[in-house]
Amino acid sequence: MKPDRWQEVKETIHRQYDVEYEEVEDMKNPIGETILGSMEVLEFEGPLGFMRLEYSSKPRHLGRKVHTSARIGGEGYEEVLLSKDEMSHFLKVFRLNDDDEWEEVKSSLFE
């Protein structure tokens, strides 16, 4: 989902439903403190019950580069290549089930 469309969806949700929780979180690299992207979270009472939307934006993954050493006992490492210009955007929809756990809503329900 493109960022413009996400803004339209957010505005529609704010107009039609009472938003209980809204936050923008930084997605950090688990190894270091580098910020990889951001995730917007919305929680509201929707048509399927209590719902949660997670819209994440992060740099496009270009591939991996492996660095090795031919010496005995030499260490190698893997470098993840990320785009400096392009971003990837994802939307996940969850609903609160009877056990008070977030359950991902399958896209077949929207068709």
PDB file as gemmi writes it, atoms N, CA and C in Angstrom:
CRYST1    1.000    1.000    1.000  90.00  90.00  90.00 P 1                      
ATOM      1  N   MET A   1       0.848  -1.172   0.000  1.00  0.00           N  
ATOM      2  CA  MET A   1       0.000   0.000   0.000  1.00  0.00           C  
ATOM      3  C   MET A   1       0.892   1.233   0.000  1.00  0.00           C  
ATOM      4  N   LYS A   2       0.622   2.126  -0.890  1.00  0.00           N  
ATOM      5  CA  LYS A   2       1.409   3.354  -1.027  1.00  0.00           C  
ATOM      6  C   LYS A   2       1.079   4.326   0.110  1.00  0.00           C  
ATOM      7  N   PRO A   3       2.022   5.213   0.456  1.00  0.00           N  
ATOM      8  CA  PRO A   3       1.801   6.147   1.566  1.00  0.00           C  
ATOM      9  C   PRO A   3       0.577   7.051   1.388  1.00  0.00           C  
ATOM     10  N   ASP A   4       0.283   7.477   0.152  1.00  0.00           N  
ATOM     11  CA  ASP A   4      -0.890   8.325  -0.074  1.00  0.00           C  
ATOM     12  C   ASP A   4      -2.177   7.581   0.269  1.00  0.00           C  
ATOM     13  N   ARG A   5      -2.257   6.325  -0.138  1.00  0.00           N  
ATOM     14  CA  ARG A   5      -3.437   5.506   0.146  1.00  0.00           C  
ATOM     15  C   ARG A   5      -3.562   5.250   1.653  1.00  0.00           C  
ATOM     16  N   TRP A   6      -2.437   5.046   2.333  1.00  0.00           N  
ATOM     17  CA  TRP A   6      -2.454   4.839   3.780  1.00  0.00           C  
ATOM     18  C   TRP A   6      -3.025   6.078   4.486  1.00  0.00           C  
ATOM     19  N   GLN A   7      -2.651   7.273   4.034  1.00  0.00           N  
ATOM     20  CA  GLN A   7      -3.189   8.491   4.644  1.00  0.00           C  
ATOM     21  C   GLN A   7      -4.708   8.568   4.459  1.00  0.00           C  
ATOM     22  N   GLU A   8      -5.204   8.157   3.288  1.00  0.00           N  
ATOM     23  CA  GLU A   8      -6.651   8.137   3.049  1.00  0.00           C  
ATOM     24  C   GLU A   8      -7.342   7.150   3.985  1.00  0.00           C  
ATOM     25  N   VAL A   9      -6.746   5.978   4.159  1.00  0.00           N  
ATOM     26  CA  VAL A   9      -7.332   4.960   5.047  1.00  0.00           C  
ATOM     27  C   VAL A   9      -7.364   5.476   6.485  1.00  0.00           C  
ATOM     28  N   LYS A  10      -6.277   6.107   6.932  1.00  0.00           N  
ATOM     29  CA  LYS A  10      -6.234   6.659   8.292  1.00  0.00           C  
ATOM     30  C   LYS A  10      -7.309   7.718   8.500  1.00  0.00           C  
ATOM     31  N   GLU A  11      -7.463   8.599   7.528  1.00  0.00           N  
ATOM     32  CA  GLU A  11      -8.483   9.644   7.641  1.00  0.00           C  
ATOM     33  C   GLU A  11      -9.878   9.037   7.710  1.00  0.00           C  
ATOM     34  N   THR A  12     -10.141   8.010   6.903  1.00  0.00           N  
ATOM     35  CA  THR A  12     -11.436   7.336   6.921  1.00  0.00           C  
ATOM     36  C   THR A  12     -11.691   6.684   8.274  1.00  0.00           C  
ATOM     37  N   ILE A  13     -10.691   6.032   8.834  1.00  0.00           N  
ATOM     38  CA  ILE A  13     -10.848   5.388  10.143  1.00  0.00           C  
ATOM     39  C   ILE A  13     -11.115   6.430  11.225  1.00  0.00           C  
ATOM     40  N   HIS A  14     -10.385   7.539  11.191  1.00  0.00           N  
ATOM     41  CA  HIS A  14     -10.603   8.596  12.187  1.00  0.00           C  
ATOM     42  C   HIS A  14     -12.001   9.204  12.057  1.00  0.00           C  
ATOM     43  N   ARG A  15     -12.519   9.275  10.825  1.00  0.00           N  
ATOM     44  CA  ARG A  15     -13.856   9.827  10.601  1.00  0.00           C  
ATOM     45  C   ARG A  15     -14.956   8.877  11.062  1.00  0.00           C  
ATOM     46  N   GLN A  16     -14.796   7.574  10.806  1.00  0.00           N  
ATOM     47  CA  GLN A  16     -15.876   6.616  11.048  1.00  0.00           C  
ATOM     48  C   GLN A  16     -15.829   5.937  12.412  1.00  0.00           C  
ATOM     49  N   TYR A  17     -14.648   5.822  13.023  1.00  0.00           N  
ATOM     50  CA  TYR A  17     -14.507   5.060  14.260  1.00  0.00           C  
ATOM     51  C   TYR A  17     -13.756   5.869  15.313  1.00  0.00           C  
ATOM     52  N   ASP A  18     -13.909   5.467  16.567  1.00  0.00           N  
ATOM     53  CA  ASP A  18     -13.149   6.069  17.656  1.00  0.00           C  
ATOM     54  C   ASP A  18     -11.823   5.336  17.791  1.00  0.00           C  
ATOM     55  N   VAL A  19     -10.733   6.037  17.542  1.00  0.00           N  
ATOM     56  CA  VAL A  19      -9.400   5.438  17.611  1.00  0.00           C  
ATOM     57  C   VAL A  19      -8.974   5.410  19.081  1.00  0.00           C  
ATOM     58  N   GLU A  20      -8.691   4.203  19.598  1.00  0.00           N  
ATOM     59  CA  GLU A  20      -8.301   4.017  20.990  1.00  0.00           C  
ATOM     60  C   GLU A  20      -6.803   4.270  21.199  1.00  0.00           C  
ATOM     61  N   TYR A  21      -5.991   3.910  20.206  1.00  0.00           N  
ATOM     62  CA  TYR A  21      -4.536   3.983  20.358  1.00  0.00           C  
ATOM     63  C   TYR A  21      -3.926   4.299  19.003  1.00  0.00           C  
ATOM     64  N   GLU A  22      -2.986   5.224  18.993  1.00  0.00           N  
ATOM     65  CA  GLU A  22      -2.270   5.565  17.757  1.00  0.00           C  
ATOM     66  C   GLU A  22      -0.838   5.938  18.121  1.00  0.00           C  
ATOM     67  N   GLU A  23       0.118   5.337  17.414  1.00  0.00           N  
ATOM     68  CA  GLU A  23       1.515   5.608  17.714  1.00  0.00           C  
ATOM     69  C   GLU A  23       2.374   5.321  16.485  1.00  0.00           C  
ATOM     70  N   VAL A  24       3.486   6.038  16.382  1.00  0.00           N  
ATOM     71  CA  VAL A  24       4.497   5.765  15.366  1.00  0.00           C  
ATOM     72  C   VAL A  24       5.725   5.247  16.100  1.00  0.00           C  
ATOM     73  N   GLU A  25       6.134   4.015  15.775  1.00  0.00           N  
ATOM     74  CA  GLU A  25       7.268   3.380  16.442  1.00  0.00           C  
ATOM     75  C   GLU A  25       8.431   3.270  15.462  1.00  0.00           C  
ATOM     76  N   ASP A  26       9.645   3.413  15.972  1.00  0.00           N  
ATOM     77  CA  ASP A  26      10.838   3.189  15.150  1.00  0.00           C  
ATOM     78  C   ASP A  26      11.161   1.704  15.156  1.00  0.00           C  
ATOM     79  N   MET A  27      11.470   1.154  13.981  1.00  0.00           N  
ATOM     80  CA  MET A  27      11.901  -0.237  13.875  1.00  0.00           C  
ATOM     81  C   MET A  27      13.426  -0.222  13.889  1.00  0.00           C  
ATOM     82  N   LYS A  28      14.011  -0.829  14.929  1.00  0.00           N  
ATOM     83  CA  LYS A  28      15.464  -0.806  15.087  1.00  0.00           C  
ATOM     84  C   LYS A  28      16.070  -2.134  14.685  1.00  0.00           C  
ATOM     85  N   ASN A  29      17.311  -2.075  14.253  1.00  0.00           N  
ATOM     86  CA  ASN A  29      18.088  -3.260  13.931  1.00  0.00           C  
ATOM     87  C   ASN A  29      18.334  -4.021  15.236  1.00  0.00           C  
ATOM     88  N   PRO A  30      18.041  -5.332  15.293  1.00  0.00           N  
ATOM     89  CA  PRO A  30      18.231  -6.060  16.546  1.00  0.00           C  
ATOM     90  C   PRO A  30      19.692  -6.131  16.998  1.00  0.00           C  
ATOM     91  N   ILE A  31      20.630  -6.000  16.067  1.00  0.00           N  
ATOM     92  CA  ILE A  31      22.045  -6.083  16.419  1.00  0.00           C  
ATOM     93  C   ILE A  31      22.557  -4.750  16.940  1.00  0.00           C  
ATOM     94  N   GLY A  32      22.217  -3.681  16.270  1.00  0.00           N  
ATOM     95  CA  GLY A  32      22.697  -2.364  16.671  1.00  0.00           C  
ATOM     96  C   GLY A  32      21.537  -1.444  16.970  1.00  0.00           C  
ATOM     97  N   GLU A  33      21.843  -0.197  17.141  1.00  0.00           N  
ATOM     98  CA  GLU A  33      20.815   0.800  17.431  1.00  0.00           C  
ATOM     99  C   GLU A  33      20.391   1.559  16.183  1.00  0.00           C  
ATOM    100  N   THR A  34      20.723   1.048  15.003  1.00  0.00           N  
ATOM    101  CA  THR A  34      20.374   1.706  13.757  1.00  0.00           C  
ATOM    102  C   THR A  34      18.874   1.607  13.517  1.00  0.00           C  
ATOM    103  N   ILE A  35      18.242   2.713  13.164  1.00  0.00           N  
ATOM    104  CA  ILE A  35      16.810   2.718  12.868  1.00  0.00           C  
ATOM    105  C   ILE A  35      16.628   2.301  11.419  1.00  0.00           C  
ATOM    106  N   LEU A  36      15.880   1.225  11.211  1.00  0.00           N  
ATOM    107  CA  LEU A  36      15.670   0.695   9.861  1.00  0.00           C  
ATOM    108  C   LEU A  36      14.438   1.286   9.187  1.00  0.00           C  
ATOM    109  N   GLY A  37      13.466   1.682   9.939  1.00  0.00           N  
ATOM    110  CA  GLY A  37      12.235   2.199   9.356  1.00  0.00           C  
ATOM    111  C   GLY A  37      11.277   2.608  10.456  1.00  0.00           C  
ATOM    112  N   SER A  38      10.002   2.708  10.106  1.00  0.00           N  
ATOM    113  CA  SER A  38       8.996   3.090  11.097  1.00  0.00           C  
ATOM    114  C   SER A  38       7.736   2.257  10.916  1.00  0.00           C  
ATOM    115  N   MET A  39       6.958   2.163  11.996  1.00  0.00           N  
ATOM    116  CA  MET A  39       5.700   1.443  11.953  1.00  0.00           C  
ATOM    117  C   MET A  39       4.628   2.293  12.637  1.00  0.00           C  
ATOM    118  N   GLU A  40       3.533   2.525  11.910  1.00  0.00           N  
ATOM    119  CA  GLU A  40       2.402   3.239  12.476  1.00  0.00           C  
ATOM    120  C   GLU A  40       1.383   2.218  12.955  1.00  0.00           C  
ATOM    121  N   VAL A  41       0.873   2.412  14.168  1.00  0.00           N  
ATOM    122  CA  VAL A  41      -0.074   1.479  14.757  1.00  0.00           C  
ATOM    123  C   VAL A  41      -1.357   2.232  15.077  1.00  0.00           C  
ATOM    124  N   LEU A  42      -2.497   1.653  14.649  1.00  0.00           N  
ATOM    125  CA  LEU A  42      -3.823   2.182  14.968  1.00  0.00           C  
ATOM    126  C   LEU A  42      -4.641   1.066  15.597  1.00  0.00           C  
ATOM    127  N   GLU A  43      -5.302   1.330  16.710  1.00  0.00           N  
ATOM    128  CA  GLU A  43      -6.224   0.379  17.319  1.00  0.00           C  
ATOM    129  C   GLU A  43      -7.565   1.066  17.476  1.00  0.00           C  
ATOM    130  N   PHE A  44      -8.622   0.364  17.047  1.00  0.00           N  
ATOM    131  CA  PHE A  44      -9.963   0.949  17.083  1.00  0.00           C  
ATOM    132  C   PHE A  44     -11.014  -0.155  17.088  1.00  0.00           C  
ATOM    133  N   GLU A  45     -12.242   0.219  17.441  1.00  0.00           N  
ATOM    134  CA  GLU A  45     -13.376  -0.697  17.390  1.00  0.00           C  
ATOM    135  C   GLU A  45     -13.949  -0.621  15.983  1.00  0.00           C  
ATOM    136  N   GLY A  46     -13.753  -1.690  15.208  1.00  0.00           N  
ATOM    137  CA  GLY A  46     -14.156  -1.711  13.806  1.00  0.00           C  
ATOM    138  C   GLY A  46     -15.274  -2.691  13.524  1.00  0.00           C  
ATOM    139  N   PRO A  47     -15.525  -2.967  12.252  1.00  0.00           N  
ATOM    140  CA  PRO A  47     -16.633  -3.848  11.863  1.00  0.00           C  
ATOM    141  C   PRO A  47     -16.434  -5.308  12.283  1.00  0.00           C  
ATOM    142  N   LEU A  48     -15.192  -5.740  12.499  1.00  0.00           N  
ATOM    143  CA  LEU A  48     -14.927  -7.116  12.934  1.00  0.00           C  
ATOM    144  C   LEU A  48     -14.605  -7.191  14.420  1.00  0.00           C  
ATOM    145  N   GLY A  49     -14.888  -6.141  15.170  1.00  0.00           N  
ATOM    146  CA  GLY A  49     -14.539  -6.088  16.590  1.00  0.00           C  
ATOM    147  C   GLY A  49     -13.369  -5.142  16.784  1.00  0.00           C  
ATOM    148  N   PHE A  50     -12.630  -5.344  17.864  1.00  0.00           N  
ATOM    149  CA  PHE A  50     -11.477  -4.500  18.143  1.00  0.00           C  
ATOM    150  C   PHE A  50     -10.380  -4.847  17.157  1.00  0.00           C  
ATOM    151  N   MET A  51      -9.861  -3.859  16.418  1.00  0.00           N  
ATOM    152  CA  MET A  51      -8.916  -4.104  15.327  1.00  0.00           C  
ATOM    153  C   MET A  51      -7.631  -3.315  15.542  1.00  0.00           C  
ATOM    154  N   ARG A  52      -6.562  -3.823  14.907  1.00  0.00           N  
ATOM    155  CA  ARG A  52      -5.244  -3.187  14.966  1.00  0.00           C  
ATOM    156  C   ARG A  52      -4.660  -3.181  13.559  1.00  0.00           C  
ATOM    157  N   LEU A  53      -4.224  -2.006  13.098  1.00  0.00           N  
ATOM    158  CA  LEU A  53      -3.555  -1.870  11.805  1.00  0.00           C  
ATOM    159  C   LEU A  53      -2.094  -1.522  12.061  1.00  0.00           C  
ATOM    160  N   GLU A  54      -1.198  -2.217  11.363  1.00  0.00           N  
ATOM    161  CA  GLU A  54       0.231  -1.925  11.445  1.00  0.00           C  
ATOM    162  C   GLU A  54       0.726  -1.617  10.041  1.00  0.00           C  
ATOM    163  N   TYR A  55       1.147  -0.372   9.815  1.00  0.00           N  
ATOM    164  CA  TYR A  55       1.673   0.051   8.526  1.00  0.00           C  
ATOM    165  C   TYR A  55       3.157   0.319   8.698  1.00  0.00           C  
ATOM    166  N   SER A  56       3.984  -0.508   8.058  1.00  0.00           N  
ATOM    167  CA  SER A  56       5.427  -0.361   8.229  1.00  0.00           C  
ATOM    168  C   SER A  56       6.074   0.138   6.938  1.00  0.00           C  
ATOM    169  N   SER A  57       7.092   0.967   7.112  1.00  0.00           N  
ATOM    170  CA  SER A  57       7.885   1.504   6.008  1.00  0.00           C  
ATOM    171  C   SER A  57       9.344   1.273   6.340  1.00  0.00           C  
ATOM    172  N   LYS A  58      10.053   0.622   5.412  1.00  0.00           N  
ATOM    173  CA  LYS A  58      11.474   0.370   5.623  1.00  0.00           C  
ATOM    174  C   LYS A  58      12.181   0.364   4.277  1.00  0.00           C  
ATOM    175  N   PRO A  59      13.505   0.520   4.274  1.00  0.00           N  
ATOM    176  CA  PRO A  59      14.245   0.527   3.009  1.00  0.00           C  
ATOM    177  C   PRO A  59      14.087  -0.795   2.267  1.00  0.00           C  
ATOM    178  N   ARG A  60      14.050  -0.718   0.947  1.00  0.00           N  
ATOM    179  CA  ARG A  60      13.916  -1.908   0.110  1.00  0.00           C  
ATOM    180  C   ARG A  60      15.148  -2.791   0.251  1.00  0.00           C  
ATOM    181  N   HIS A  61      14.918  -4.079   0.412  1.00  0.00           N  
ATOM    182  CA  HIS A  61      15.994  -5.064   0.567  1.00  0.00           C  
ATOM    183  C   HIS A  61      16.532  -5.417  -0.818  1.00  0.00           C  
ATOM    184  N   LEU A  62      17.823  -5.165  -1.060  1.00  0.00           N  
ATOM    185  CA  LEU A  62      18.428  -5.418  -2.370  1.00  0.00           C  
ATOM    186  C   LEU A  62      19.139  -6.761  -2.447  1.00  0.00           C  
ATOM    187  N   GLY A  63      19.521  -7.301  -1.320  1.00  0.00           N  
ATOM    188  CA  GLY A  63      20.212  -8.589  -1.318  1.00  0.00           C  
ATOM    189  C   GLY A  63      21.181  -8.698  -0.158  1.00  0.00           C  
ATOM    190  N   ARG A  64      22.023  -9.719  -0.231  1.00  0.00           N  
ATOM    191  CA  ARG A  64      23.017  -9.963   0.805  1.00  0.00           C  
ATOM    192  C   ARG A  64      24.384 -10.134   0.163  1.00  0.00           C  
ATOM    193  N   LYS A  65      25.397  -9.702   0.869  1.00  0.00           N  
ATOM    194  CA  LYS A  65      26.766  -9.844   0.395  1.00  0.00           C  
ATOM    195  C   LYS A  65      27.553 -10.568   1.488  1.00  0.00           C  
ATOM    196  N   VAL A  66      28.166 -11.711   1.125  1.00  0.00           N  
ATOM    197  CA  VAL A  66      28.897 -12.520   2.091  1.00  0.00           C  
ATOM    198  C   VAL A  66      30.381 -12.219   1.977  1.00  0.00           C  
ATOM    199  N   HIS A  67      30.990 -11.922   3.105  1.00  0.00           N  
ATOM    200  CA  HIS A  67      32.426 -11.664   3.181  1.00  0.00           C  
ATOM    201  C   HIS A  67      33.054 -12.826   3.931  1.00  0.00           C  
ATOM    202  N   THR A  68      34.027 -13.510   3.310  1.00  0.00           N  
ATOM    203  CA  THR A  68      34.673 -14.655   3.946  1.00  0.00           C  
ATOM    204  C   THR A  68      36.184 -14.496   3.883  1.00  0.00           C  
ATOM    205  N   SER A  69      36.825 -15.354   4.635  1.00  0.00           N  
ATOM    206  CA  SER A  69      38.283 -15.381   4.644  1.00  0.00           C  
ATOM    207  C   SER A  69      38.735 -16.797   4.323  1.00  0.00           C  
ATOM    208  N   ALA A  70      39.807 -16.939   3.555  1.00  0.00           N  
ATOM    209  CA  ALA A  70      40.317 -18.259   3.184  1.00  0.00           C  
ATOM    210  C   ALA A  70      41.294 -18.801   4.224  1.00  0.00           C  
ATOM    211  N   ARG A  71      41.630 -17.992   5.202  1.00  0.00           N  
ATOM    212  CA  ARG A  71      42.562 -18.441   6.234  1.00  0.00           C  
ATOM    213  C   ARG A  71      41.881 -19.387   7.211  1.00  0.00           C  
ATOM    214  N   ILE A  72      42.653 -20.286   7.772  1.00  0.00           N  
ATOM    215  CA  ILE A  72      42.122 -21.191   8.787  1.00  0.00           C  
ATOM    216  C   ILE A  72      41.773 -20.374  10.023  1.00  0.00           C  
ATOM    217  N   GLY A  73      40.573 -20.594  10.506  1.00  0.00           N  
ATOM    218  CA  GLY A  73      40.114 -19.856  11.682  1.00  0.00           C  
ATOM    219  C   GLY A  73      39.630 -18.458  11.370  1.00  0.00           C  
ATOM    220  N   GLY A  74      39.653 -18.078  10.091  1.00  0.00           N  
ATOM    221  CA  GLY A  74      39.181 -16.755   9.706  1.00  0.00           C  
ATOM    222  C   GLY A  74      37.665 -16.660   9.855  1.00  0.00           C  
ATOM    223  N   GLU A  75      37.202 -15.500  10.161  1.00  0.00           N  
ATOM    224  CA  GLU A  75      35.772 -15.299  10.353  1.00  0.00           C  
ATOM    225  C   GLU A  75      35.172 -14.627   9.129  1.00  0.00           C  
ATOM    226  N   GLY A  76      33.930 -14.913   8.891  1.00  0.00           N  
ATOM    227  CA  GLY A  76      33.198 -14.279   7.810  1.00  0.00           C  
ATOM    228  C   GLY A  76      31.976 -13.575   8.368  1.00  0.00           C  
ATOM    229  N   TYR A  77      31.404 -12.731   7.570  1.00  0.00           N  
ATOM    230  CA  TYR A  77      30.164 -12.066   7.983  1.00  0.00           C  
ATOM    231  C   TYR A  77      29.318 -11.782   6.759  1.00  0.00           C  
ATOM    232  N   GLU A  78      28.061 -11.498   7.009  1.00  0.00           N  
ATOM    233  CA  GLU A  78      27.103 -11.254   5.945  1.00  0.00           C  
ATOM    234  C   GLU A  78      26.610  -9.816   6.057  1.00  0.00           C  
ATOM    235  N   GLU A  79      26.598  -9.127   4.953  1.00  0.00           N  
ATOM    236  CA  GLU A  79      26.151  -7.738   4.915  1.00  0.00           C  
ATOM    237  C   GLU A  79      24.814  -7.682   4.178  1.00  0.00           C  
ATOM    238  N   VAL A  80      23.843  -7.014   4.772  1.00  0.00           N  
ATOM    239  CA  VAL A  80      22.538  -6.848   4.139  1.00  0.00           C  
ATOM    240  C   VAL A  80      22.560  -5.538   3.364  1.00  0.00           C  
ATOM    241  N   LEU A  81      22.197  -5.602   2.084  1.00  0.00           N  
ATOM    242  CA  LEU A  81      22.218  -4.418   1.223  1.00  0.00           C  
ATOM    243  C   LEU A  81      20.826  -3.812   1.177  1.00  0.00           C  
ATOM    244  N   LEU A  82      20.717  -2.556   1.592  1.00  0.00           N  
ATOM    245  CA  LEU A  82      19.440  -1.838   1.608  1.00  0.00           C  
ATOM    246  C   LEU A  82      19.519  -0.631   0.687  1.00  0.00           C  
ATOM    247  N   SER A  83      18.399  -0.312   0.058  1.00  0.00           N  
ATOM    248  CA  SER A  83      18.334   0.826  -0.850  1.00  0.00           C  
ATOM    249  C   SER A  83      18.336   2.129  -0.061  1.00  0.00           C  
ATOM    250  N   LYS A  84      19.017   3.124  -0.594  1.00  0.00           N  
ATOM    251  CA  LYS A  84      19.020   4.441   0.037  1.00  0.00           C  
ATOM    252  C   LYS A  84      17.859   5.302  -0.457  1.00  0.00           C  
ATOM    253  N   ASP A  85      17.267   4.927  -1.612  1.00  0.00           N  
ATOM    254  CA  ASP A  85      16.236   5.745  -2.230  1.00  0.00           C  
ATOM    255  C   ASP A  85      14.837   5.149  -2.104  1.00  0.00           C  
ATOM    256  N   GLU A  86      14.723   3.835  -2.269  1.00  0.00           N  
ATOM    257  CA  GLU A  86      13.412   3.203  -2.347  1.00  0.00           C  
ATOM    258  C   GLU A  86      12.980   2.648  -0.994  1.00  0.00           C  
ATOM    259  N   MET A  87      11.670   2.727  -0.743  1.00  0.00           N  
ATOM    260  CA  MET A  87      11.092   2.209   0.499  1.00  0.00           C  
ATOM    261  C   MET A  87      10.069   1.123   0.168  1.00  0.00           C  
ATOM    262  N   SER A  88       9.935   0.162   1.081  1.00  0.00           N  
ATOM    263  CA  SER A  88       8.902  -0.870   0.990  1.00  0.00           C  
ATOM    264  C   SER A  88       7.870  -0.575   2.063  1.00  0.00           C  
ATOM    265  N   HIS A  89       6.594  -0.747   1.723  1.00  0.00           N  
ATOM    266  CA  HIS A  89       5.506  -0.449   2.647  1.00  0.00           C  
ATOM    267  C   HIS A  89       4.609  -1.677   2.770  1.00  0.00           C  
ATOM    268  N   PHE A  90       4.228  -2.000   4.012  1.00  0.00           N  
ATOM    269  CA  PHE A  90       3.391  -3.163   4.266  1.00  0.00           C  
ATOM    270  C   PHE A  90       2.274  -2.784   5.230  1.00  0.00           C  
ATOM    271  N   LEU A  91       1.108  -3.382   5.022  1.00  0.00           N  
ATOM    272  CA  LEU A  91      -0.019  -3.194   5.932  1.00  0.00           C  
ATOM    273  C   LEU A  91      -0.458  -4.553   6.447  1.00  0.00           C  
ATOM    274  N   LYS A  92      -0.562  -4.666   7.761  1.00  0.00           N  
ATOM    275  CA  LYS A  92      -1.090  -5.880   8.389  1.00  0.00           C  
ATOM    276  C   LYS A  92      -2.310  -5.482   9.209  1.00  0.00           C  
ATOM    277  N   VAL A  93      -3.350  -6.312   9.139  1.00  0.00           N  
ATOM    278  CA  VAL A  93      -4.596  -6.071   9.863  1.00  0.00           C  
ATOM    279  C   VAL A  93      -4.791  -7.208  10.863  1.00  0.00           C  
ATOM    280  N   PHE A  94      -5.048  -6.847  12.114  1.00  0.00           N  
ATOM    281  CA  PHE A  94      -5.275  -7.823  13.169  1.00  0.00           C  
ATOM    282  C   PHE A  94      -6.621  -7.543  13.817  1.00  0.00           C  
ATOM    283  N   ARG A  95      -7.198  -8.579  14.417  1.00  0.00           N  
ATOM    284  CA  ARG A  95      -8.391  -8.378  15.236  1.00  0.00           C  
ATOM    285  C   ARG A  95      -8.196  -9.126  16.537  1.00  0.00           C  
ATOM    286  N   LEU A  96      -8.848  -8.651  17.583  1.00  0.00           N  
ATOM    287  CA  LEU A  96      -8.735  -9.254  18.900  1.00  0.00           C  
ATOM    288  C   LEU A  96      -9.684 -10.441  18.962  1.00  0.00           C  
ATOM    289  N   ASN A  97      -9.150 -11.655  19.215  1.00  0.00           N  
ATOM    290  CA  ASN A  97     -10.012 -12.834  19.273  1.00  0.00           C  
ATOM    291  C   ASN A  97     -10.571 -13.017  20.683  1.00  0.00           C  
ATOM    292  N   ASP A  98     -11.275 -14.106  20.904  1.00  0.00           N  
ATOM    293  CA  ASP A  98     -11.924 -14.354  22.192  1.00  0.00           C  
ATOM    294  C   ASP A  98     -10.936 -14.561  23.332  1.00  0.00           C  
ATOM    295  N   ASP A  99      -9.698 -14.953  23.022  1.00  0.00           N  
ATOM    296  CA  ASP A  99      -8.669 -15.182  24.041  1.00  0.00           C  
ATOM    297  C   ASP A  99      -7.840 -13.927  24.311  1.00  0.00           C  
ATOM    298  N   ASP A 100      -8.282 -12.773  23.833  1.00  0.00           N  
ATOM    299  CA  ASP A 100      -7.565 -11.495  23.970  1.00  0.00           C  
ATOM    300  C   ASP A 100      -6.173 -11.546  23.362  1.00  0.00           C  
ATOM    301  N   GLU A 101      -6.053 -12.192  22.207  1.00  0.00           N  
ATOM    302  CA  GLU A 101      -4.799 -12.237  21.468  1.00  0.00           C  
ATOM    303  C   GLU A 101      -5.043 -11.664  20.074  1.00  0.00           C  
ATOM    304  N   TRP A 102      -4.025 -10.985  19.535  1.00  0.00           N  
ATOM    305  CA  TRP A 102      -4.143 -10.418  18.194  1.00  0.00           C  
ATOM    306  C   TRP A 102      -4.016 -11.536  17.164  1.00  0.00           C  
ATOM    307  N   GLU A 103      -5.019 -11.626  16.290  1.00  0.00           N  
ATOM    308  CA  GLU A 103      -5.063 -12.636  15.238  1.00  0.00           C  
ATOM    309  C   GLU A 103      -5.061 -11.909  13.897  1.00  0.00           C  
ATOM    310  N   GLU A 104      -4.147 -12.293  12.997  1.00  0.00           N  
ATOM    311  CA  GLU A 104      -4.052 -11.613  11.710  1.00  0.00           C  
ATOM    312  C   GLU A 104      -5.271 -11.940  10.857  1.00  0.00           C  
ATOM    313  N   VAL A 105      -5.849 -10.912  10.255  1.00  0.00           N  
ATOM    314  CA  VAL A 105      -7.007 -11.071   9.398  1.00  0.00           C  
ATOM    315  C   VAL A 105      -6.514 -11.415   7.999  1.00  0.00           C  
ATOM    316  N   LYS A 106      -7.006 -12.494   7.448  1.00  0.00           N  
ATOM    317  CA  LYS A 106      -6.601 -12.931   6.117  1.00  0.00           C  
ATOM    318  C   LYS A 106      -7.243 -12.035   5.071  1.00  0.00           C  
ATOM    319  N   SER A 107      -6.543 -11.816   3.964  1.00  0.00           N  
ATOM    320  CA  SER A 107      -7.026 -10.912   2.918  1.00  0.00           C  
ATOM    321  C   SER A 107      -8.275 -11.436   2.233  1.00  0.00           C  
ATOM    322  N   SER A 108      -8.576 -12.723   2.357  1.00  0.00           N  
ATOM    323  CA  SER A 108      -9.767 -13.273   1.707  1.00  0.00           C  
ATOM    324  C   SER A 108     -11.048 -12.697   2.300  1.00  0.00           C  
ATOM    325  N   LEU A 109     -11.001 -12.172   3.521  1.00  0.00           N  
ATOM    326  CA  LEU A 109     -12.179 -11.559   4.131  1.00  0.00           C  
ATOM    327  C   LEU A 109     -12.528 -10.223   3.491  1.00  0.00           C  
ATOM    328  N   PHE A 110     -11.568  -9.600   2.800  1.00  0.00           N  
ATOM    329  CA  PHE A 110     -11.799  -8.294   2.200  1.00  0.00           C  
ATOM    330  C   PHE A 110     -12.286  -8.383   0.765  1.00  0.00           C  
ATOM    331  N   GLU A 111     -12.295  -9.571   0.178  1.00  0.00           N  
ATOM    332  CA  GLU A 111     -12.681  -9.710  -1.227  1.00  0.00           C  
ATOM    333  C   GLU A 111     -14.163  -9.887  -1.374  1.00  0.00           C  
TER     334      GLU A 111                                                      
END                                                                             
